Amino acid sequence: MQDNKKLIHYLKSQLVSNPTDTKLLLHLGVLLLNSDNIDEAISILRKAYDISPNSFDITFHLANCYLKRRDFVAAKDLFFQSLNLNPQDIDSYINIAICLRYLNQHKEAIKYLEKGLLINPHDPDLYLNRGVLYRELLMLDDAIRDYKKVIQINPKDYYGYYNLSLVYLLKGDYKRGFALYQSRWKTDDFLKLTKPKKQWNGIIDNFVLLLRTEQGFGDTIQFIRYSKYFAEKGITVKVKCQPQLVELLRNNCGIKEIHYDENELGNYDFDTYLLDVPYLLKTDLNSIPVDIPYIFARDSKIEGFKSLTSKSKKYKIGICFSGSKTNTRAINRSINVEELIALLKINRNISYYSLQIADSLGDLLKLSDDIRPTNLSQYLRDFSDTAGLIYHMDSVITIDSSIAHLAGAMGKETFLILNYSSDWRWLIDIEYSPWYPTIKILRQDKPFDWSNVIARLIKIVKELESKD
């Protein structure tokens, strides 16, 4: 990294006397891109592109800048240009497909990958990316075929194994799915995590076990149920988790100690990551621990939100409609608040409460006063606060988010609205969750179309209103 900084400084000094040298501009732009200085990289490569618009290398790397900035339209247009400049370039075909995928044009994306396969039928990345598209279209047998082709071409391509595991898990084949899920530890995204010092081997005995969390908040909430299982077997459980979850999980699930700082963990006999536990315990659909609820709101939080929710005597529904704006998967899971207006107008005997934190309120504040859910985001500092608010709700309506897992873990009646290509843990073609008995699933019946889900929600809420 330090060498890159020195080289960037050197190239900038050279450009002072050679401001139109496209080789210098290209070299500098690529270094800036690789250093995550995306805006500056675009500025430099734009200068090179204006001087030499027919350079494949300049066009391709400028397109990569926009792809990294998630400007998929600009990236796609530039990759089309790079492909015109070099019709044999496989990476251009792949990157066009990636852009089209994020623009929700999956079938068109598949066409470009297939054009690439006509040029090189032995490129594993073409099959890997097509497999992702097939999975998101729920063409699962086709996805499995492509992932197996990746592995056949390159047995050390661990993204092939990892993506194959996600399809098996989605199909409910937990034996094969969780076994292959171990391959994630050999992919770049997971190699950066702290390795267990003494990996637990699945044997139950009287010892101290450290459970390490990984991935998102929802993953932690879903799989922390296993700490209760261990505690009941006589194992002393320590947990290292995200700081936003410490207060929520403290004194829950049989956890003896909970920390977020690696230096505070103290002594333990074994450690393992939470999402490895189902594999080590050979969990299948019939052996999921479903002792619900396993997470309880703290008394102080329950009392704190009592005064904020007790004014309304109506049926209380907590609602979460949006996830992270920077997570492209969360964007497809989220629903435009304008599509919820017809639902929110059902409020004669219904009070809606937003479960969104301040950073994800989105367009909620633009709604008119008569239908806008009560916004208590200023009181939601961490998940222990959110649990305190959920405690006072009669029901929860939520997208696939940490809120879904928290409400499910608390045993709250929850209506989970899912996009067409949902995460593996919600399986396919069912309206219940084997992980959370109080969750009812409402799925899109067409990709990127929430109309059937909204219609069902309206019917459900009208029934709740008339029943109360």
C-alpha positions as CSV (number, residue, x, y, z in Angstrom):
1,M,0.0,0.0,0.0
2,Q,2.8,2.4,0.9
3,D,4.6,1.5,-2.4
4,N,1.3,2.4,-4.3
5,K,1.2,5.8,-2.6
6,K,4.8,6.5,-3.6
7,L,4.1,5.4,-7.2
8,I,0.9,7.5,-7.3
9,H,2.9,10.5,-6.1
10,Y,5.6,9.9,-8.7
11,L,3.1,9.5,-11.6
12,K,1.4,12.7,-10.6
13,S,4.7,14.5,-10.7
14,Q,5.4,13.1,-14.1
15,L,2.1,14.4,-15.4
16,V,2.9,17.9,-14.6
17,S,5.3,18.0,-17.5
18,N,3.4,15.4,-19.6
19,P,-0.3,16.1,-18.9
20,T,-1.5,14.4,-22.1
21,D,0.5,11.2,-21.8
22,T,-2.2,8.6,-21.9
23,K,0.1,5.8,-20.7
24,L,0.8,7.8,-17.5
25,L,-2.9,8.7,-17.1
26,L,-3.9,5.0,-17.5
27,H,-1.3,3.8,-15.1
28,L,-2.2,6.4,-12.5
29,G,-6.0,5.8,-13.0
30,V,-5.7,2.0,-12.4
31,L,-3.5,2.6,-9.3
32,L,-6.1,5.0,-7.9
33,L,-8.9,2.6,-8.7
34,N,-7.1,-0.3,-6.9
35,S,-6.6,2.1,-4.0
36,D,-10.3,2.8,-3.8
37,N,-9.8,6.4,-4.8
38,I,-12.7,6.0,-7.3
39,D,-13.7,9.6,-8.0
40,E,-10.1,10.6,-8.6
41,A,-9.6,7.5,-10.8
42,I,-12.6,8.5,-12.9
43,S,-11.2,12.1,-13.3
44,I,-7.8,10.8,-14.4
45,L,-9.2,8.1,-16.8
46,R,-11.7,10.5,-18.2
47,K,-8.8,12.8,-19.3
48,A,-7.2,9.8,-21.0
49,Y,-10.5,8.7,-22.6
50,D,-11.1,12.2,-24.0
51,I,-7.6,12.1,-25.6
52,S,-7.9,8.5,-26.8
53,P,-11.5,7.3,-26.9
54,N,-10.6,4.2,-29.0
55,S,-8.2,2.8,-26.5
56,F,-9.6,-0.5,-25.2
57,D,-7.6,-0.4,-21.9
58,I,-8.6,3.1,-21.0
59,T,-12.3,2.5,-21.8
60,F,-12.3,-0.8,-19.9
61,H,-10.7,0.6,-16.8
62,L,-12.9,3.6,-16.8
63,A,-15.9,1.3,-17.0
64,N,-14.6,-0.6,-14.0
65,C,-14.5,2.7,-12.1
66,Y,-18.2,3.2,-12.6
67,L,-18.9,-0.4,-11.8
68,K,-17.1,-0.1,-8.5
69,R,-19.1,3.1,-7.9
70,R,-22.3,1.2,-8.6
71,D,-23.2,3.4,-11.5
72,F,-24.3,0.4,-13.5
73,V,-25.8,2.4,-16.4
74,A,-22.6,4.3,-17.1
75,A,-20.5,1.2,-16.5
76,K,-22.6,-0.9,-18.9
77,D,-22.4,1.7,-21.7
78,L,-18.6,1.9,-21.4
79,F,-18.3,-1.9,-21.3
80,F,-20.3,-2.0,-24.5
81,Q,-17.7,0.3,-26.0
82,S,-14.8,-1.8,-24.8
83,L,-16.5,-4.9,-26.3
84,N,-16.8,-3.1,-29.6
85,L,-13.1,-2.3,-29.4
86,N,-12.2,-5.9,-28.6
87,P,-15.0,-8.3,-29.4
88,Q,-13.0,-11.2,-28.0
89,D,-12.7,-9.8,-24.5
90,I,-14.4,-12.2,-22.1
91,D,-14.2,-9.8,-19.1
92,S,-16.3,-7.2,-21.1
93,Y,-19.0,-9.8,-21.6
94,I,-18.9,-10.8,-17.9
95,N,-19.0,-7.2,-16.7
96,I,-21.9,-6.3,-19.0
97,A,-23.8,-9.2,-17.5
98,I,-22.9,-8.0,-14.0
99,C,-24.3,-4.5,-14.8
100,L,-27.4,-5.9,-16.4
101,R,-28.0,-8.1,-13.3
102,Y,-27.9,-5.1,-11.0
103,L,-30.3,-3.3,-13.4
104,N,-32.7,-6.3,-13.0
105,Q,-32.2,-7.4,-16.6
106,H,-31.3,-11.0,-15.9
107,K,-32.4,-12.7,-19.1
108,E,-30.5,-10.1,-21.2
109,A,-27.4,-10.7,-18.9
110,I,-27.5,-14.4,-19.6
111,K,-27.4,-13.7,-23.4
112,Y,-24.1,-11.9,-23.0
113,L,-22.6,-14.6,-21.0
114,E,-23.7,-17.1,-23.6
115,K,-22.0,-15.0,-26.3
116,G,-18.9,-15.2,-24.2
117,L,-19.2,-18.9,-24.0
118,L,-19.2,-19.1,-27.8
119,I,-15.7,-17.6,-27.7
120,N,-14.4,-19.5,-24.7
121,P,-16.5,-22.5,-23.5
122,H,-14.0,-23.3,-20.9
123,D,-14.0,-20.0,-18.9
124,P,-15.3,-20.8,-15.3
125,D,-16.2,-17.2,-14.6
126,L,-18.8,-17.2,-17.4
127,Y,-20.5,-20.3,-15.9
128,L,-20.2,-18.9,-12.4
129,N,-21.9,-15.6,-13.3
130,R,-24.6,-17.4,-15.3
131,G,-25.2,-19.7,-12.3
132,V,-25.9,-16.6,-10.1
133,L,-28.4,-15.3,-12.6
134,Y,-30.1,-18.7,-12.9
135,R,-30.3,-18.9,-9.1
136,E,-31.9,-15.5,-8.9
137,L,-34.4,-16.5,-11.5
138,L,-35.1,-19.7,-9.4
139,M,-33.9,-21.8,-12.3
140,L,-32.1,-23.9,-9.6
141,D,-31.3,-27.0,-11.7
142,D,-29.6,-24.8,-14.3
143,A,-27.7,-23.0,-11.5
144,I,-26.5,-26.3,-10.1
145,R,-25.3,-27.4,-13.5
146,D,-23.3,-24.3,-14.1
147,Y,-21.7,-24.3,-10.6
148,K,-20.7,-28.0,-11.1
149,K,-19.2,-26.9,-14.5
150,V,-17.1,-24.3,-12.7
151,I,-15.8,-26.9,-10.3
152,Q,-15.1,-29.3,-13.2
153,I,-13.1,-26.7,-15.0
154,N,-11.2,-25.5,-11.9
155,P,-11.5,-27.8,-8.8
156,K,-9.9,-25.0,-6.8
157,D,-12.5,-22.4,-7.7
158,Y,-14.1,-22.1,-4.2
159,Y,-16.7,-19.7,-5.4
160,G,-18.1,-22.5,-7.4
161,Y,-18.5,-24.7,-4.3
162,Y,-19.8,-21.8,-2.2
163,N,-22.4,-20.8,-4.7
164,L,-23.4,-24.4,-5.1
165,S,-23.9,-24.6,-1.3
166,L,-26.4,-21.7,-1.5
167,V,-28.6,-23.5,-4.0
168,Y,-28.7,-26.7,-2.0
169,L,-29.5,-24.7,1.2
170,L,-32.2,-22.9,-0.7
171,K,-33.7,-26.2,-1.7
172,G,-33.6,-27.4,1.9
173,D,-30.8,-30.0,1.3
174,Y,-29.0,-29.0,4.5
175,K,-26.7,-32.0,4.5
176,R,-25.0,-31.1,1.2
177,G,-25.6,-27.4,1.6
178,F,-23.9,-26.9,5.0
179,A,-21.0,-29.2,4.1
180,L,-20.3,-27.2,0.9
181,Y,-20.9,-24.0,2.9
182,Q,-17.5,-24.6,4.6
183,S,-15.9,-23.7,1.3
184,R,-16.6,-20.0,2.0
185,W,-13.5,-19.9,4.2
186,K,-11.4,-20.3,1.1
187,T,-13.0,-17.3,-0.7
188,D,-11.6,-13.8,-0.5
189,D,-14.6,-12.4,1.4
190,F,-14.0,-14.7,4.4
191,L,-10.2,-15.1,4.4
192,K,-9.9,-11.8,6.2
193,L,-11.8,-13.0,9.3
194,T,-9.9,-14.2,12.4
195,K,-9.3,-17.9,12.2
196,P,-10.5,-20.0,15.2
197,K,-7.5,-20.7,17.5
198,K,-8.8,-24.1,18.4
199,Q,-11.7,-25.2,16.1
200,W,-14.5,-27.0,17.9
201,N,-15.0,-30.4,16.4
202,G,-18.7,-30.9,17.2
203,I,-18.2,-33.1,20.3
204,I,-20.3,-32.1,23.3
205,D,-18.5,-31.9,26.7
206,N,-18.0,-29.7,29.7
207,F,-15.8,-26.9,28.4
208,V,-15.7,-23.2,27.5
209,L,-16.8,-22.6,23.9
210,L,-16.4,-19.2,22.2
211,L,-18.9,-18.5,19.4
212,R,-17.7,-16.0,16.9
213,T,-20.2,-14.1,14.8
214,E,-19.8,-13.5,11.1
215,Q,-21.7,-11.7,8.3
216,G,-24.7,-9.6,9.2
217,F,-26.8,-8.8,12.2
218,G,-29.6,-11.1,11.0
219,D,-27.2,-14.0,10.7
220,T,-26.1,-13.5,14.3
221,I,-29.7,-13.3,15.6
222,Q,-30.7,-16.4,13.7
223,F,-27.8,-18.6,14.7
224,I,-27.3,-17.4,18.3
225,R,-30.1,-19.9,19.2
226,Y,-27.4,-22.5,19.3
227,S,-25.8,-20.9,22.3
228,K,-28.9,-21.8,24.3
229,Y,-28.6,-25.4,23.0
230,F,-24.9,-25.5,24.2
231,A,-25.7,-24.0,27.6
232,E,-28.4,-26.6,28.2
233,K,-25.7,-29.3,27.4
234,G,-23.5,-27.9,30.2
235,I,-21.1,-26.0,27.9
236,T,-20.0,-22.6,29.1
237,V,-20.7,-20.2,26.2
238,K,-18.8,-17.0,25.4
239,V,-19.8,-14.9,22.4
240,K,-17.9,-12.4,20.3
241,C,-20.3,-10.3,18.3
242,Q,-21.0,-7.0,16.7
243,P,-21.1,-4.1,19.2
244,Q,-24.7,-3.2,18.1
245,L,-25.9,-6.6,19.4
246,V,-24.0,-6.8,22.8
247,E,-26.8,-5.4,24.9
248,L,-29.5,-7.3,23.2
249,L,-27.8,-10.7,23.7
250,R,-26.4,-10.0,27.2
251,N,-28.3,-12.4,29.6
252,N,-30.0,-14.1,26.7
253,C,-29.6,-17.6,25.2
254,G,-27.6,-18.9,28.1
255,I,-24.6,-16.8,27.2
256,K,-22.1,-16.5,30.0
257,E,-20.0,-13.7,28.6
258,I,-20.4,-11.5,25.6
259,H,-17.8,-9.2,24.0
260,Y,-17.0,-7.3,20.8
261,D,-13.3,-6.7,21.5
262,E,-11.0,-9.6,20.7
263,N,-8.7,-8.5,23.5
264,E,-11.4,-9.0,26.1
265,L,-12.2,-12.6,25.4
266,G,-10.1,-14.2,28.1
267,N,-9.6,-18.0,28.2
268,Y,-11.7,-20.6,26.4
269,D,-11.2,-24.2,25.3
270,F,-12.6,-24.1,21.7
271,D,-13.9,-21.5,19.3
272,T,-16.0,-21.7,16.2
273,Y,-18.0,-19.4,13.9
274,L,-21.8,-19.4,14.4
275,L,-22.6,-20.4,10.8
276,D,-20.4,-23.5,11.1
277,V,-22.4,-24.8,14.0
278,P,-25.3,-26.3,11.9
279,Y,-22.7,-28.3,9.9
280,L,-20.9,-29.5,13.0
281,L,-24.2,-30.5,14.6
282,K,-25.5,-32.0,11.3
283,T,-28.6,-29.8,11.4
284,D,-31.4,-30.7,9.0
285,L,-34.9,-29.3,8.5
286,N,-36.2,-31.6,11.3
287,S,-33.5,-30.8,13.9
288,I,-33.4,-27.0,13.8
289,P,-33.6,-25.7,17.4
290,V,-37.0,-23.9,17.5
291,D,-37.5,-23.1,21.2
292,I,-39.1,-19.8,20.5
293,P,-38.7,-17.2,21.9
294,Y,-35.0,-17.3,22.6
295,I,-34.4,-13.6,22.7
296,F,-36.2,-11.4,25.2
297,A,-36.3,-7.6,25.5
298,R,-34.7,-6.1,28.6
299,D,-37.1,-4.9,31.2
300,S,-35.6,-1.4,31.1
301,K,-36.2,-1.2,27.4
302,I,-39.8,-2.5,27.7
303,E,-40.5,0.1,30.2
304,G,-38.8,2.8,28.2
305,F,-41.0,2.2,25.1
306,K,-44.2,1.8,27.1
307,S,-44.9,5.5,27.4
308,L,-44.0,6.0,23.7
309,T,-46.5,3.4,22.5
310,S,-49.3,3.4,25.1
311,K,-51.0,6.5,23.9
312,S,-52.6,4.5,21.0
313,K,-55.2,1.8,22.0
314,K,-55.3,0.6,18.4
315,Y,-53.8,-2.6,17.1
316,K,-50.1,-1.9,16.8
317,I,-48.0,-3.0,13.7
318,G,-44.3,-2.4,13.5
319,I,-43.1,-2.0,9.9
320,C,-39.7,-2.2,8.2
321,F,-39.7,-1.6,4.5
322,S,-36.1,-0.7,3.6
323,G,-32.6,-2.1,4.2
324,S,-29.1,-0.7,3.5
325,K,-28.9,1.6,0.5
326,T,-25.3,0.5,-0.2
327,N,-26.1,-3.2,-0.2
328,T,-27.3,-4.1,-3.7
329,R,-29.0,-7.3,-2.5
330,A,-30.8,-5.2,0.2
331,I,-32.1,-2.8,-2.5
332,N,-34.0,-5.7,-4.2
333,R,-35.3,-6.8,-0.9
334,S,-36.6,-3.3,-0.1
335,I,-39.9,-1.9,-1.1
336,N,-40.7,1.6,-2.2
337,V,-42.7,3.3,0.5
338,E,-45.1,4.7,-2.1
339,E,-46.2,1.2,-2.8
340,L,-47.3,0.9,0.8
341,I,-49.6,3.9,0.7
342,A,-52.8,1.8,0.2
343,L,-51.8,-0.4,3.1
344,L,-51.0,2.5,5.4
345,K,-54.4,4.0,4.7
346,I,-56.0,1.1,6.6
347,N,-55.6,2.9,9.9
348,R,-59.1,3.3,11.4
349,N,-58.1,0.8,14.1
350,I,-54.4,0.2,13.2
351,S,-51.4,2.2,14.4
352,Y,-48.2,1.7,12.5
353,Y,-44.7,2.2,14.0
354,S,-41.6,2.4,11.9
355,L,-38.9,0.0,13.0
356,Q,-36.4,1.7,10.7
357,I,-33.2,3.3,12.2
358,A,-32.5,6.9,11.2
359,D,-30.1,6.0,8.4
360,S,-32.7,3.9,6.6
361,L,-35.9,6.0,6.9
362,G,-35.8,6.8,3.2
363,D,-39.0,8.4,1.9
364,L,-40.9,7.6,5.0
365,L,-40.7,11.3,6.1
366,K,-42.3,12.4,2.8
367,L,-45.6,10.6,3.6
368,S,-48.5,12.8,4.7
369,D,-49.2,13.0,8.4
370,D,-52.4,11.0,8.3
371,I,-50.7,7.8,7.0
372,R,-47.0,8.2,8.2
373,P,-46.0,5.5,10.7
374,T,-44.8,6.8,14.0
375,N,-41.1,7.4,13.8
376,L,-39.2,6.5,16.9
377,S,-35.8,6.2,15.3
378,Q,-34.2,8.7,17.6
379,Y,-34.7,6.1,20.4
380,L,-33.2,3.2,18.5
381,R,-29.6,3.3,19.4
382,D,-28.9,-0.5,19.2
383,F,-30.9,-3.7,18.8
384,S,-31.8,-3.9,22.5
385,D,-33.8,-0.7,21.9
386,T,-35.4,-2.2,18.8
387,A,-36.4,-5.3,20.8
388,G,-38.0,-3.0,23.4
389,L,-40.1,-1.4,20.7
390,I,-41.1,-4.7,19.1
391,Y,-42.2,-6.1,22.5
392,H,-45.1,-3.6,22.4
393,M,-46.2,-4.5,18.8
394,D,-49.1,-6.8,18.2
395,S,-47.6,-7.8,14.8
396,V,-44.6,-6.9,12.6
397,I,-44.5,-6.5,8.8
398,T,-40.9,-6.5,7.4
399,I,-38.8,-7.2,4.5
400,D,-35.9,-9.7,4.7
401,S,-33.8,-7.8,7.3
402,S,-32.4,-8.1,10.8
403,I,-35.8,-7.0,12.0
404,A,-37.3,-10.2,10.6
405,H,-34.9,-12.3,12.5
406,L,-35.3,-10.3,15.7
407,A,-39.1,-10.4,15.6
408,G,-39.0,-14.1,14.8
409,A,-36.6,-14.8,17.6
410,M,-38.9,-12.9,20.0
411,G,-41.8,-15.0,18.9
412,K,-43.7,-12.1,17.5
413,E,-46.4,-12.6,14.9
414,T,-44.5,-11.5,11.8
415,F,-45.4,-11.1,8.1
416,L,-42.2,-11.4,6.1
417,I,-42.4,-9.9,2.6
418,L,-39.8,-11.5,0.3
419,N,-38.5,-10.6,-3.1
420,Y,-38.7,-13.3,-5.8
421,S,-35.1,-14.4,-5.3
422,S,-34.8,-14.6,-1.6
423,D,-32.0,-15.7,0.7
424,W,-31.4,-19.4,1.2
425,R,-32.7,-19.4,4.8
426,W,-36.3,-18.8,3.7
427,L,-36.3,-21.8,1.3
428,I,-38.7,-21.8,-1.7
429,D,-42.4,-22.4,-2.3
430,I,-43.4,-22.3,1.4
431,E,-45.2,-19.7,3.5
432,Y,-43.7,-20.7,6.8
433,S,-40.2,-20.7,8.2
434,P,-38.7,-23.8,9.8
435,W,-36.5,-21.4,11.8
436,Y,-39.2,-19.1,13.1
437,P,-42.7,-20.6,13.7
438,T,-44.4,-17.2,14.2
439,I,-43.3,-15.9,10.8
440,K,-45.7,-16.1,7.8
441,I,-44.0,-15.6,4.4
442,L,-45.5,-13.6,1.5
443,R,-43.4,-13.9,-1.7
444,Q,-43.3,-12.0,-4.9
445,D,-44.8,-14.2,-7.6
446,K,-42.8,-12.3,-10.3
447,P,-39.3,-10.8,-10.1
448,F,-39.2,-7.2,-9.0
449,D,-43.0,-6.9,-8.7
450,W,-44.6,-6.4,-5.3
451,S,-48.2,-6.1,-6.4
452,N,-49.3,-9.6,-5.3
453,V,-47.6,-9.1,-1.9
454,I,-49.2,-5.8,-1.3
455,A,-52.6,-7.2,-2.2
456,R,-52.2,-10.0,0.3
457,L,-50.9,-7.6,3.0
458,I,-53.9,-5.4,2.6
459,K,-56.2,-8.4,3.0
460,I,-54.4,-9.5,6.1
461,V,-54.3,-6.1,7.8
462,K,-58.0,-5.6,7.1
463,E,-58.7,-8.9,8.8
464,L,-56.6,-7.8,11.8
465,E,-58.4,-4.5,12.0
466,S,-61.8,-6.0,11.9
467,K,-60.8,-8.7,14.4
468,D,-59.5,-6.4,17.1
